[in-house]
């Protein structure tokens, strides 16, 4: 018994000594980050950014972050204006992490002194506001992880102006989803039709497929109930600002449009961690005034935010119009929505005569597609132009919705 007691004490002592030995990295260089950083300049402000690799994290932070689900990004801001700048972290990630929050996640057991050093080191590495006139400031932002390619929004607040940046950053040490990389945005230049007239664009949008197909191109999949028009960076920035993140499941790859899998899939995570809304996106062979036009599926799983978050086999909820309308409202608050209209193309389906997809899901719909035009942020709600296309806002209720309400009476 005495031997066991002695061994236990020795083990605890060894653990305490090991935990207490943590020291901040003595020296580290950002030259490697600068070499692969993406840079943009607007209004006399220069922004550079790079995602840290596993080696960068060990070298700069002195700890492993692999289990924390946090992605550190190095950001440098050079301010050549006459006004101070504030970096607005929620514009980069609405669910961003503070440096001390991340530091706490790697605290050691029985090591208060070492933990204090970890806190001080992480706090020192974090990006510090403000960036004064003529100043260059660099630091880390701790945000939720993205794979393969990270869209990084940087919103810098000047006295009466917001200066937004959108940078596409390579994520080191990540091969990503093979099917996503192979199928991304494939259209030859000779296939692309550029429209400069809204009426002609509307007609073309109504002729797009009603829904996706299976791999053989025969069975119908989920309805294609949204159109996104704009520069990819502006669209992606709007989605990021509303908490959507890229997350592709195996079921997404089964949906085919233009004989290919989705070019991108984003999901808005609920508070419980379940994917509450998904948006699958395909680039179309058309443009509007030089801007890209994307065809999209918007859906929610049966169970919504209460669906099991560990499952990838999520079944489409039958009320696809609700998911479409929630996306519209999200984009209204994204500060990136410029115009909104509705076109036909999906085809109406009542609840009594709902459609069935090749995956076995059922859905009903008013048959309309939401067409959302995006522009560089920020835009206010009052600036959103409503196009005089298919009537929607003056509808009391869709036939499908009326049937649901009548059934509950």
N, C-alpha and C positions, 0 to 999 in steps of 0.2 A: 504494500500500500504506500509506504514511504517512497519507494522507487517511482511509482506512478505519479505521486504528488510532485516529486522533484522533476520528472520529465515534463509534466504539464506546465510547471512554472518556467522551465527552460524554454518551452515552445512559445509561451506567451511573451517572455522576455525577448526572444529572437524576433517575434512578429513586431513587437513594439519598436525594437531597434531598427528593423528594416523599414517600417513606416516612417520613423523619425528621420531617416537619412535623405528624404527627398529634397532636392535642391533645384532651383530654377536653372534652366540651361544657361551656361555661362556666356555663350556667344552664338549668334545665328545670323545668317545673311539672307536678305530678301532678293538677292540677285537672280536666283532661279525662278522665283515668282514673277519678277519683272520681265524676264525673258519670254515667258509664255502668257503674260497678262494681255487681256484685250483692253483697248484704249479708245475713248471717244472724247470729242471736244465740242462744247456748245456754249455760246454766250460767254466766252472767255473763262470757261471752267473746263478743266481736263480731269477725266475720271479713268482710272485703271483698276482692273480687278482680276483675280485668279483664285480658283478653288485649290485648297491645300491638298496635297497628296498625303498618303500614310506616312511617308518619310518626313514631309514638311511638318506634319502634326507632332511626330515624336521629337523632331529637332527644335521646334518652336515652343511647344507646350510642355514637353517633358513627361507626358502621360499618354496613354492610349484612350482614344475616344470611340473605338469601334462599336462598343455596346451602348452608346448614349443616343444614337440616332440623331446626331448633330453634325452639320457640315460647316466647318469654318471657311470663310471666304476672306481673302486679303483685299482690302480696298484702299486706294490712294486718291485723294482729291486735291487738285491744285487750283487755288482760287486767285484769279487775276482780275477780279472785279473790285469795285470800290465798296462792296457790302459784305458783311459776314454771311456765311452759309450754314444751314443746319441740315444734317442728313436725317431724313425721317425713316426710322427703321421699319415701321409697319408697312411702308410702301415696298420694301424689299421682301418682307415675309410678315403677314399679319400675326403669325404665331412664333415670332422670333424669340431667341433665348438671350438673356443678359449674360455677361461674362461671369458674374458671381454665381448665377444659376448653374452654368455648366461646370464651374469650379467645384461646386458642392457635389455634383454627381461623381466626381473622382476623388473625393475626400478619403483619407486613410483612417483605419480603425486605431483608436488609442494614440492618435498623433496630432494633438491640437496645434503644436508649433509648426509641423509640416503643412497642415491644412491652412494655417494662416499664410504661409509662404505661397501655397497654391493659389489662394484667393488673391493675394497681392500681384502675383505674376499674371493671372488671367485678366485681372482688372487693368493692368498696365498694357496688355496686348489689345484690349478692346478699342474700337474706334471711338474717338472723343470729339464731341461737339464743343464749340463751334469751330468752323474753319475761317479764320480771319482774313481780311484782304491781304493779298500778297503771300499768304501762307500755303504750305503744302503739308498735308496731314495724312498719315496712313495708320491702319489698324485692322482688326479682325471683326467681322460680323458673324455671329453664330446663328445659323438658320437651319430649317428642316432640309433633309437631303434630297437631291435630285440625281438621276442617273444619266450617264452618257454625256448629255449637254445640259448645262444649267442656264436658264434665262434669269439674269440678274437685273432687277429693277433698282435703280438708285434715284430717289427723289430728293433733290436739294432745294430747300426753301430759302429764297432770298426775301428781302423785306416785303415786297408785294408780288412776288413772282415765284412760281414753282419751275425748276429746271429739271426735267426728267431725262434719265438715261436708261437704255435697255441694251445689255451686253449679253452675248451668247458665249459661255465659258465651257471649255472642255473639262470634264470631270476625270481626273487622273485615276488610274488603277481600276477602271470600270469598263468592261467590254460591252455591257448593256444587253438589251434584248436583241437577238439576232434578226428576228423578223422585222423589228422596227427599223433597224439600220438598213436592211435590204430594200424595204418598200417605201422609203421616205420620199414623198413629193415627186413622183415620176410622171412627167409629161414632156414630150418633145416640142420644141418651139413651133414646128409646123402645125401642131394640133391646136394651138391656142388661139382663141377668138377674143379680141379686145372690144368691149362695148363702151360707147361714150354717151349713150342715151338711156335714160331710166326705163322708158317704155319697152325698148328692145331687150334690156337686161331682164325685166320682169317676165317677158315672154319666154326667154331662154331658161330662166329659173324654174318656170312652171313645167318645162319639158324634161327636167332632170328626173332620174328614177324615183319612184315613190318610196322605195325601201331597198335595203341591202339584199344580197343574195348569198347562197351558200357557196362552197368552193367550186361546185359544178356549174354555178350560174343559173340554177333552175328554181330552187325553193326560195320563198320570200323570207327575209329576215326582219330586223327591227325597222320602223319607219324613219325616213330621213326628214326630220321635222324642223331643221334650222339651216340657215345660210349665214356665213360670216364673211364680210367683205372688208378688206383693208390690208395694210402691211402686216406681215406676220408678227413683227415685234410689238406693234400696237395692240393686236388681238391678244397675244400672249401676256402682255403687261396687264391688260384688263382682267384676265382670268387669274393671274397671280394675286392681284390686289383683292380679289374676292375669295381667296383661299383655295383655289383649284391647283392641284399638283399632278404631274404626269404619273400615271400608274396604269400599266397595261396588264390585263389578265389573259389567260388562255382563251376565254370565251370571246374576248374582243377580236382576236385574230380570225375567228370563224366568220365574222361579218365581212362581206366583200362588196366593194363598189368599184366600178371601172376595172374589174377583175383583179383587184388587189386588196390587201388588208388595210386597216386604218393607218393613215400617215402619222397620227398622234392620238393618244387617249389621255384625257385628264379626268380626275375625280375630285369632288369636294368632300373632304372628310368631315364626319359629324363629330360632336363632342365625345361620343362613346368610341370613336375610332372606326366606325363602319362607313363605307363609301356611300354617302347619301345620294349623290348625283354623278352620273358619268356623261361625258361628251366625247364621242368618237368623230374624228375629223378626216376628211379626204379633200385634197386639192383638186379642183375641177379644171378642165381645159378651157377656162374662160377667165377674162379679166374685166374689171370695170375701171375705166380711166387709168389703166396701168396697174391697178391694185388687184391683189389676188382674191379669188372667190373660192370659199371652202364650203363643202356640203357636210352636214353634221347630223348625227343621231344624238338626241338628248333623252335620257331615261333615268329612272330610279328603280331600285330593287324592291320587290315585295318585302314589306316590313320596314322600308325606309331606313331611318337611323337606328332601328332596333334589329335590323338584319344581322346575322352573325358575321362579325368583322373578320374572322379567321377563314371564312369560306370564299373561294373564288367563283363558285357556281351560283351566282346570283341571278334570280329570275326577274325579268322585266315586269314592273308594275303596270297594270292595264291602263291606268289613266296617264297616257304619255303627254297629253296636253298640259297637265299640271307641271310635269317636269320641264317642259318647254317654257311655260310661263314663269316658273321660278328662275330659270336661267335668264330670261329677259330682265326680270327685276334685279337679279344680281348684277347684270351688266349696266343697268341704269345707275347703280351705285358705284360702279367701277371707275367713273370719271373718264371713261374712254369711248362711250357710246355716242355716236354722232347722229345717226338716222335709224328709224325703225319702220318696217312695213311688213305686210303679210301677203303671201301668194298661195295659190292652190298648188297641188302637186302630190300631196300625200294621199288624198282621197278620203272622204268621210266614211266613218264606220261607227255604227251605233253599238251600244253595249249588248243589245239583243242579237246583233249580227256582227260580233267582234271578229277581228282577224286573228289568225294563228300563225306564228312564226315557225321556222324550221327547228327552233330549239324547244317548241312546245308552249311558248308564252302566248298570252292573249292580250289584245289591246283594242281600245276604241279611241276615236279622234274626231275633231271637227274638220280634219282634212287640210288644215292650213300649215304652211311653213312660216316661221318667223325669220325675217331677213334683217340682220343687224349690221350696220355700217360703223366701222371704227376709225378713230382719228387720234393723233397724238394728244395725250392727256395734258392738263386736266380740263374736262368739260363738266358743266353743271347739269342737273336734271332739267332745268328750264331751257337748256340749249339743245336738247334732243328733238330732232325734227320728225314728226309723224308723217309718213308718206301716205298719199291718198290712193292706196291700192285696194286690196280686199278689206272690207269693213271688219273691225274687230271690237274696238273699244265701245261702240254703241250697241253691241249685242248684249242682250240680257243674259242669255245662257246658250250654250251649244246644245244641239239635240241629244248628244251623248250624255252631257251632264244632266239634262232634264230627266232622262230615263233613270239615271242613278238616283236622283232626288225623289222621283215618283215611286221607285221601288222601295224606298225607305219609309214612305208614308203609310 
